[in-house]
């Protein structure tokens, strides 16, 4: 087997995401889960490729892409978004080779931490990450509920919602200061590139449809992105805010959008958020695990948007 590894190009991404779909579906079916009917969107990897191409790699056998590795950086924080190999090519060293290529991005920039999110039942990949110094730090659970069931428990929290301003083509972003402060307090690094992706039209219909500032008595209590499909996240709760009120307010808006189902990814440590959601009829759909080089983050107050996006 003569495998070549090279930086990804824009024209590779559609086929690379089909590799992701094929590999992820094989894993899901093996564990009794339903396969995903379509490949993941190329919007976010395309955006990251334009920002820093050093984090995206493909493995090729001849003209066929057989593996894809994709990582992004936020200041000095490195995150592995996707690492997938076609099922029939797994356990042959391709995953390790792609991971090593992606990790060069972390070494070049001098990353202070490295992390990823993977399905908790993905034991083969978990073993690979352990060998590369990434350790389980936090359980995460994708939970969901039918919108009509959640709507039977309305609650007036006293918290208000205002739209977050779009990312400007030039000049200052008016919401940047307070959002950046919350990101630093909860995660330890800024996420301007991710907010730019979600707020400047790059995401289109595949990601968030609405970006919300949640506030109480005129002060920012957090932010939430809510997709047209009713998924809430990323959701950040300011350290001094009422977590139950913030998540209930975000869910109320998600219900108003008309989605048939609402969902979130909740860390195991976020007891108040989990208790609130379970009381509203949410149930666990998928378990994940956050793995990292070093512990980080306030996981009582931050809900990732998606495993590869965090």
Secondary structure, DSSP 8 states (H G I E B T S, - for coil): ---EEEE--GGGHHHHHHHHHHHHHHHHHHTT----SS---SHHHHHHHHH-GGGEEEEEETTEEEEEEEEEEETTEEEEEEEEE-GGGTTSSHHHHHHHHHHHHHHHHT-SEEEEEEETT-HHHHHHHHHTT-EEEEEEEEEEEEHHHHTTS----S-EEEE-----SSS--TTHHHHHHHHHHHHSS--HHHHHHHHTTSSGGGSEEEEEEEEETTEEEEEEEEETTSEEEEEEE-TTS-HHHHHHHHHHHHHHTT-SEEEEEEETT-HHHHHHHHHTT-EEEEEEEEEESS--S-TTTEE-SSTTT-
